[in-house]
Amino acid sequence: QVQLVESGGGLVQAGGSLRLSCAASGSIFSPNTMTWYRQAPGNQRALVAAMTSGGSANYADSVKGRFTISRDNAKNTVYLQMNSLKPEDTAVYYCNFRTSVRSYWGQGTQVTVSS
């Protein structure tokens, strides 16, 4: 089992920044991928950014150039630095930890961007 604890969400004005963190604990095996997803009301959950344990990253087109994903493998923690936030970034952000055989989700953290 893997437990994920997200933190760092909140309310911010458009143009502002937030940093999300997701700490994983339990049976951590490599290789693995840690991913941030988001889900706005009425929308499907969508990938925001992902990073493998080897350091490869990919981003949704809508956040490229504004969001940066990073991870500290020693702490089993993934971060999402979100800059130049827009009202359309408002959503619940979820952390996912995935290996070849298992996938785990965090409880989500709310990000609200006011215009």
Backbone as a ProteinNet text record, in pm:
[ID]
protein_1_A
[PRIMARY]
QVQLVESGGGLVQAGGSLRLSCAASGSIFSPNTMTWYRQAPGNQRALVAAMTSGGSANYADSVKGRFTISRDNAKNTVYLQMNSLKPEDTAVYYCNFRTSVRSYWGQGTQVTVSS
[TERTIARY]
83.5	0	86.7	34.8	100.7	-1.1	40.2	-43.9	11.7	-77.3	-38.6	-106.1	-27.8	-81.6	-45.2	-148	-127.2	-142.1	-73.4	-86.5	-50.9	-87.2	-46.3	-155.1	-274.3	-381.5	-430	-517.3	-571.7	-633.4	-658.4	-718.7	-611.7	-604.5	-504.1	-565.6	-516.7	-563.1	-497.8	-565.8	-508.8	-371.7	-278.7	-141.9	-52.3	-112.3	-36.2	22.9	82.1	152.2	110.8	117.9	101	196.1	232.3	314.9	245.3	215.3	154.2	261.9	237.5	327.3	245.5	308.8	246.1	352.4	333	427.6	373.2	453.8	415.3	484.6	411.8	469.3	414	487.1	443.8	537.9	480	558	596.4	705.7	751.3	850.1	813.8	900.7	931.8	1047.8	1087.4	1104.2	1080.6	1044.6	898.9	872.1	736.1	716.9	593.4	559.7	466.5	496.5	407.5	348.3	218.7	144.3	47.5	32.9	-72	-184.2	-304.2	-425.7	-510	-605.9	-701.3	-840.3	-938.2	-1076.8	-1158.5	-1212.4	-1300.9	-1445.4	-1536.9	-1676.9	-1731.8	-1792.5	-1851.8	-1753.8	-1626.5	-1524.1	-1465.6	-1403.3	-1332.1	-1196.4	-1145.7	-1011.8	-910.5	-817.7	-722.6	-580.2	-488.4	-346.5	-296.7	-220.3	-157.6	-8.4	58.4	202.2	241.2	343.3	390.3	541.9	597.5	742.1	773.1	860.5	902.9	1009.3	1035.5	1140.9	1278	1287.2	1411.4	1427.1	1320.4	1330.7	1268.3	1207.1	1141.3	1006.5	979.4	856.9	775.8	646.1	560.6	446.6	392	293.5	174.8	61.5	-50.7	-16.8	-64.8	-35	-81.6	-190.3	-249.6	-165	-67.9	13.1	160.8	198.4	338.9	384.3	501.9	557.1	510.1	409.3	358.4	378.2	364.2	376	506.3	564.2	685.4	668.5	689.6	685	827.3	844.4	974.7	950.5	1052.9	1038	1168.1	1153.4	1265.3	1248.7	1324.5	1307.9	1347.1	1439.3	1479.8	1364.3	1278.8	1163.4	1034.4	1042.8	923	814.8	856.4	766.9	774.4	658.1	650.3	589.9	636.9	592.7	535.2	445.8	395.9	398.8	493.3	502.3	413	315.2	217.4	230.3	272	288.1	189.1	170.8	80	-55.1	-109.8	-235	-349.9	-440.8	-557.6	-684.4	-794.4	-919.9	-952.7	-915	-944	-857.2	-761.2	-682.7	-756	-866.8	-943	-993.1	-960.5	-995.5	-949.8	-991	-929.7	-811.9	-696.8	-574.7	-546.7	-524.9	-500.7	-361.3	-300.4	-170.9	-194	-118.3	-125.3	13.8	24.1	149.5	123.1	208	182.3	309.6	297.1	400.7	340.9	411.4	359.8	238.6	217.2	109.5	7.8	37.1	-53.8	-64.1	-179.2	-200.4	-271.7	-225.1	-281.2	-312.4	-416.9	-459.1	-457.4	-425.6	-440.8	-583.5	-608.7	-744.8	-782.3	-684.8	-709	-692.7	-655.7	-643.9	-704.5	-783.4	-855.8	-765.6	-766.4	-700	-807.1	-817.8	-916.1	-844	-863.1	-799.8	-908.3	-902.4	-1003	-958.1	-1053.5	-1021.1	-1015
-119.9	0	124.5	228.4	358.6	463.2	548	658.8	789	874.3	1002.7	1114.6	1214.1	1329.2	1454.8	1524.4	1647.3	1768.3	1874.4	1999.9	2114.5	2235.5	2354.7	2424.2	2366.7	2434.1	2557.6	2632.3	2751.3	2844.8	2966	3070.7	3172.3	3205.5	3299.8	3384.1	3504	3589.4	3550.3	3581.2	3555.2	3621.4	3548.2	3595.7	3552.5	3498.9	3457.1	3318.1	3270.1	3141.4	3057.5	2928.2	2831.2	2715.4	2647.7	2528.9	2414.6	2310.3	2191.1	2088.2	2012.2	1903.3	1775.8	1663.1	1533.1	1438.6	1394.8	1304.5	1163.1	1071.2	930.3	853.6	758.3	671.7	530.6	433.7	295.3	217.4	132.9	43.8	116.7	190.8	270.6	189.2	158.1	83.1	166.9	145.3	208.7	100.4	136.3	270.6	304.4	431.7	476.7	613	652.9	784.1	853.9	978	1059.2	1168	1180.8	1265	1354.5	1475	1565.4	1566.6	1546.4	1560.1	1671.7	1719.3	1813.9	1786.4	1824.8	1805.2	1925.5	1993.9	2106	2055.4	2126.9	2082.8	2062.1	1946.4	1915.2	1863.3	1856.9	1810.8	1678.4	1610.4	1488.2	1521.8	1427.5	1444.6	1442.9	1537.5	1552.7	1563	1509.3	1516.1	1658.9	1698	1829.7	1815.9	1732.1	1712.1	1580.9	1518.2	1390.4	1386.2	1311.9	1292.4	1150.5	1084.6	950.3	955.9	842	836.3	861.4	847.6	876.8	1022.2	1101.2	1244.2	1295.9	1208.9	1255.7	1317.4	1432.4	1506.1	1531.8	1541.8	1587.9	1670.1	1757.6	1855.2	1860.5	1898.3	1932.8	2063.1	2076.2	2196.5	2322.6	2311.9	2429.8	2486.5	2410	2457.3	2473.5	2435.1	2446.9	2591.6	2609	2742.4	2812.5	2758.3	2819.2	2728.6	2599.1	2503.1	2424.7	2389	2307.1	2195	2073	1957.4	1919.5	1879.6	1833.3	1728	1654	1554.7	1533.1	1493.7	1459.5	1311.3	1229.1	1084.8	1038.9	1108.4	1071.4	1091	1188.5	1216.5	1158.9	1095.2	1041.5	1148.1	1264.5	1378.8	1440.1	1475.9	1545.8	1683.9	1780.4	1918.5	1968.5	2064.2	2131.5	2281	2348.9	2494	2553.5	2630.6	2687.8	2839.1	2893.8	3038.1	3092.2	3221.1	3288	3218.8	3193.9	3119.6	3196.2	3119.5	3174.7	3118	3189.1	3135.3	2995.1	2965.8	2832.3	2722.7	2759.2	2659.2	2612.9	2675.5	2638	2494.1	2413.1	2271.2	2207.3	2081.9	1998.5	1927.6	1939.5	1878.8	1749.3	1644.1	1512.4	1462.8	1396.8	1333.3	1185.3	1131.5	988.4	929.6	811.4	735.7	605.8	575.9	459.9	380.6	248.4	158.1	74.8	-29.4	-112	-194.1	-208.2	-296.3	-227.8	-108.7	-44.2	105.7	159.8	303.5	350.6	460.3	512.9	660.5	706.1	845.1	911.8	1039.6	1120.4	1169.6	1244	1287.6	1414.6	1482	1603.6	1728.9	1835.9	1965.5	2071.6	2160.1	2259.1	2377.3	2414.3	2535.9	2624.9	2746.2	2840.8	2968.2	3008	3127.7	3230.3	3342.5	3446.8	3545.4	3598.7	3692	3835.6
0	0	0	-62.6	-65.6	-21.4	68.4	113.3	56.7	11.7	-46.4	31.2	69	140.4	63.8	15.7	-60	30.6	-4.6	68.4	-24.4	18	-54.9	-133.8	-139.3	-212	-137.4	-204.5	-140.8	-241	-194.6	-276.7	-314.2	-441.9	-489.4	-601.6	-616.5	-725.1	-856.5	-964.2	-1096.3	-1107.2	-1166.4	-1177.2	-1063	-959.6	-843.2	-858.2	-749.2	-750.2	-630.4	-648.4	-540.9	-565.1	-458.3	-467.8	-396.2	-472.4	-416.4	-384.1	-278.7	-241.2	-224.7	-254	-234.5	-181.3	-58.8	5.1	3.1	-46	-52.3	59.5	115.7	218	199.6	255.7	242.8	153.1	69.4	-16.5	-145.9	-137.2	-251.2	-332.6	-455.8	-544.4	-668.1	-720	-845.8	-952.1	-1078.9	-1123.6	-1093.8	-1085.7	-1061.7	-1127	-1135.4	-1189	-1090.6	-1061.9	-978.1	-1066.2	-1057.6	-1150.5	-1074.9	-1123.2	-1076.9	-1180.4	-1131.3	-1211	-1149.6	-1225.9	-1170.5	-1225.4	-1145.5	-1185.1	-1142.3	-1241.3	-1214.8	-1217.1	-1151.9	-1149.1	-1289.4	-1310.9	-1440	-1543.6	-1507.3	-1601.6	-1556.9	-1652	-1618.1	-1557	-1481	-1425.7	-1539.8	-1537.2	-1647.1	-1595.1	-1672.8	-1635.6	-1645	-1544.1	-1543.5	-1572.9	-1493.5	-1510.8	-1445	-1501	-1448.7	-1450.5	-1357.1	-1355.6	-1311.1	-1385.5	-1349.4	-1240.7	-1180.5	-1079.2	-1141.7	-1272.8	-1343	-1380.6	-1360.5	-1383.4	-1512.3	-1589.9	-1712.2	-1678.6	-1740.2	-1709.8	-1836.1	-1818.5	-1927	-1868.7	-1952.3	-1908.3	-2004.5	-1949.8	-2035.8	-2107.9	-2230.5	-2308	-2235.5	-2163.1	-2098.6	-1985.3	-1936.6	-1824.8	-1860.4	-1980.1	-2019.6	-2009.6	-1949.9	-1933.4	-1807.2	-1741.7	-1618.3	-1496.7	-1515.7	-1405.7	-1420.9	-1308.3	-1306.6	-1205.9	-1251.5	-1162.5	-1124.2	-999.7	-953.4	-845.7	-815.3	-710.2	-636.2	-510.6	-423.9	-393.1	-461.5	-444.4	-304.6	-242.2	-105.8	-7.6	-36.3	49.1	-8.4	-124.2	-190.7	-204.1	-244.3	-252.9	-392	-443.8	-571.3	-546.3	-621.9	-607	-739.8	-729.7	-848.4	-821.4	-882.6	-871.9	-979.7	-938.1	-1030.1	-1029	-1141.7	-1156.8	-1258.9	-1257.4	-1352.8	-1356.6	-1240.4	-1231	-1294.6	-1353.9	-1421.5	-1356.3	-1368.8	-1312.3	-1363.4	-1485.7	-1540.4	-1480.2	-1397.6	-1324.6	-1198.3	-1167.1	-1049	-1061.3	-961	-964.1	-833.6	-815.8	-713.1	-779	-717	-769.4	-692.5	-769.1	-711.4	-747.8	-652.8	-673.7	-700.1	-793.3	-825.4	-822.8	-763.4	-761	-835.1	-934.8	-1018.5	-1043.5	-1028.4	-1074.7	-1188.1	-1229.6	-1338.8	-1296.9	-1166.2	-1121	-1030.4	-980.3	-884.4	-914.6	-874	-885.5	-759.6	-704.1	-580	-598.1	-526.7	-535	-398.4	-399.9	-280.6	-268.2	-160.4	-131.8	-206.6	-263.8	-340.1	-255.9	-322.6	-257.5	-350.1	-292.7	-372.4	-406.2	-531.9	-578.3	-640.5	-589.5	-641.2	-681.9	-806.7	-859.4	-889.5	-821.4	-840.4	-947.6	-1019.1	-1128.8	-1079.6
[MASK]
+++++++++++++++++++++++++++++++++++++++++++++++++++++++++++++++++++++++++++++++++++++++++++++++++++++++++++++++++++

